[in-house]
């Protein structure tokens, strides 16, 4: 089944350029971007946010930011976001075993290759993605001890961004992209 709505016949030229670039990189149709052609302001906001989230962070490794994205995508339960965030996980030094551990929402404390900060960041992404939002006092104390205030904001905004995308993509009925011949969960 396809998306809940049809793509618009005409798309803003700037958005069309962004879609072209994204599709060239993905090597397939970028359905969420095309559907946002109905409301280019939303597309612009998401593109700007995405570019900012993708920028390098002074004290957080790309690996920890990628782990947060993967954990948030799995916690949000969006097949599209899971595929998008797990593609190329090896370039961040994330092993298949680590990816599997995050995906099953199991106890990542049993994965010896995760650092204490990585475990905490994954747990934080999961808590941010849960409903209702509940942050136990002992967890907040651990978070404050392990990360600077700026790092907490970076982690929170990355997880929240993935949740926003997951909700938007799922609410439009966008199927997961096909990467390597398989979709998420299949």
HELIX and SHEET records of a PDB file:
HELIX    1   1 UNK A   13  UNK A   26  1                                  14    
HELIX    2   2 UNK A   31  UNK A   35  1                                   5    
HELIX    3   3 UNK A   36  UNK A   39  5                                   4    
HELIX    4   4 UNK A   40  UNK A   54  1                                  15    
HELIX    5   5 UNK A   62  UNK A   76  1                                  15    
HELIX    6   6 UNK A   79  UNK A   86  1                                   8    
HELIX    7   7 UNK A   89  UNK A   92  5                                   4    
HELIX    8   8 UNK A   96  UNK A  103  1                                   8    
HELIX    9   9 UNK A  108  UNK A  110  5                                   3    
HELIX   10  10 UNK A  116  UNK A  129  1                                  14    
HELIX   11  11 UNK A  137  UNK A  146  1                                  10    
HELIX   12  12 UNK A  149  UNK A  171  1                                  23    
END                                                                             
